[in-house]
C-alpha cells in the first residue's frame, strides 16, 4: 500500500507541471505576487468578463455583480503571494468568485430573516433578456414570462445548488472542474445539479 503513495504524488506533480506549462495565467499570478501592476491589469482583462457573468448569474443583480468582481480581484491581489497551485488559475478565480457570491447570498438571506420580510422575486431575479426586434408580441410575452419564471426559480435555489447550476449549465464546466472549484465531491456535484434541474423543471411546468 505504501508504495502507491509516491507514484500517486508523482502523477499529481506531473499533471500540475503540464497545466502550468500550458496556462499563461501562472506567470501572471507570480508577477502579481511580486507587485507587478501591469500583470494585474492583464489578469483582470483576461478574466473580468467571465467572472462578471458568473457573479451576475449567482447574485441576480448587475450592480452587486460589479461590486463582487471588484472584491474578487482585490482578494486575488492580496492572496497571490500565498497562492499554491493545485489546478488551473481560472479554477482558482472561479473558486474565489463563487465563494464571495455565496457569502453575499447568505448575508442577503440573513438580512431578510432578521427583517421578517418575505423575499421579493423581482429583487433577486435578473431582468428578462431583451427579445429580438420585430418579434411577435405574443411570442415575446410568452418568452419573457418563461424566462422570468426560470430566473425566479434559479434565485430561489439554495446557494450551493445555484452555484453548481451556473457553473454546469451556463459556464459549461466539467463535473471535475466544478468539484475543484467548490471543494466538493463529484457525487455532490451530480446530486446538487439534479435537484437544481428538477426545481427548474417544476418552475417551467408551473408557468405553462
N, C-alpha and C positions, 0 to 999 in steps of 0.2 A: 504493500500500500504506500509506503513512504517513498518508493521510487517514482510514483506518479506525480508527486508534487513538483519536483524540479522540471519535469517535462512540461507540465501544465504552465508553470511560471515562464518557461522559455517560449512556449507557444503564445502566451499573452503578450510577452515583451515583443515578440516578432510582429504580432498584429498591431500593436501600438506604433512600432517603428514604421510599418507600412503606412498607417494612417498619417503619421507625422510627415512622412516623405511626400504624401500626395495632398496634404492640407496646407494651403498657403497661410491660413489663419494662425497656425502655430507660431510662425515667425512674428506676426503682428502682435500677438499676445505677449511674447517675450519682449518686444520693443516697447509695448505699453507699460509693462512692468518696470522697464528701465527709464520711464518718464518721457518717452517719445510721443509728443502730441500729434505729429503727422501720422504715426501708426494708429493712434487712437481714432483720428478722423477717418482713416481708411477702414478701420474695423466698423465704425458707425455706418459709413457709406455702403459697405458690403451687406450689412445685416439689418439696417434700420427698417426697411420696408417690410421684411419678413416678420420681425418682432412686433412691429406696429399692427400688422394684420392679426397675429396671434392674440395680442393683448385686446384688440377690438372685439374679437370673437369671444374671448373669455369674459370680458367685462361688459360688453354690450353698450359701451359708451365711448364715443370718439375722443372726447376731451380727457376722460380718465385714462384712455389708452395712451394718448400722447404723453401725459404725465408719467404713466407707468414706464414707458420706454426710456424716458429721461432718467428715471430712478434706476432702471436696469443697467444702463450704460455707466452710470455713476458707480454702481456696485461692481461692475466689471472692471472699471479703472482701479478701484480700491483693492479688489481681490486678485488682480492679475499677477501680482508678485507671489501669491500663495497658491496659484493655480497648479494643480498636479494632474497632468494629462491621463485620462482614463478612456477617452473616446474622442470623437471629432470636436473641435471647438464649437461648431454650430450646435451640437448636442448640449454642451455646457451652457451656451447662451439661451437655448430653449429652456433649460432647467431653471436658470436664474429668472427668466421672464415668467414662466409658469408659476413658480413658487411665489413670486411677488404678486401676481394676479390672484392666486388662491388666498393669500393673506388679505388682499383688498376685499375679496368676496366675503371672507369670514368676518372682517370688520363691518362690512356693509350689513350682513345678516345680524350681527350683534347689535348694531345701532337700531335696526328695525325691531328687534326683540325688546330692547330697552324702552323704545318709544311706544311699544304696543300698537304700532300702526301696521296695517296689512301691507304686504308688498304690492307695489304698483307695477303691473305688467308693462305699462307704457314706458316706465322709467328704466327698466332693465333691458327691454328689448331694443335691439338695434333698429334704426329706421328701415322700412322696406326698400329693397333695391329698386331703382328707377326703371320703369318699363320702357320698352323701345318706342321710339317716336312712331306716331300713326298706328299704334296698336289698337286692336278692337277694344272699345271701352269695357265691354262685359268680360272679356278675357283678361284685360288688365286688372279689373277689380277683383276677379277670382284669383289671379296670380298673387296680387298683393295680400289678399285675405289668407291664402295658404302660406305665403312667406311669413306673414306676421304670426300665424299660428305656430310655425316651426321655430321662429325666433323666441317666442314666449316659452315654448317647450324647452328649448336649449337653456334659456335663462333660469328656468325652474329646476334644472338638473342639479344634483349635489355637485359641489366644485370638482371633486375627483372624477366623476363621470363626464362632466363638461370638458375637463382638460383632455381626457382620453379621446373623446369625440372630436374635438377641434383638431388635435394632432393627427388623428387617423383619417378623418373624412375630409378635412379642409387642407391640412398641411401634407397629407399623404405620406406620413412617416410609417415605417415598418413597425410591427409589434415590438421588435427588439429595440429600435430607436426610442419608441415611446417608453418602454420599460426602463431604459437607461436614463431617459430624460426625467422621469418621475420617481425613479428609485424604487420601482415595484416589480413584481414578478410578471412573467409572460401570462400566467394564468389570471392574474389580477387585471391585466390589460384586457384580455378577452372577456372576462366577466363584466367589467365596467362598461366596455363598449357594447356588449349585448344588452345590458339593462338600459343604456342610453338610447340605443336604436329602438328598443321596444317602446320607450317613452315617446319618442318622436313618431313612431307608427300610430300609437294611440292618439296623439295630438292631431295627426293628419286625418285619421278616421273620424274624429270628433268634428273636424272642420268641414267635412263633406256633407 
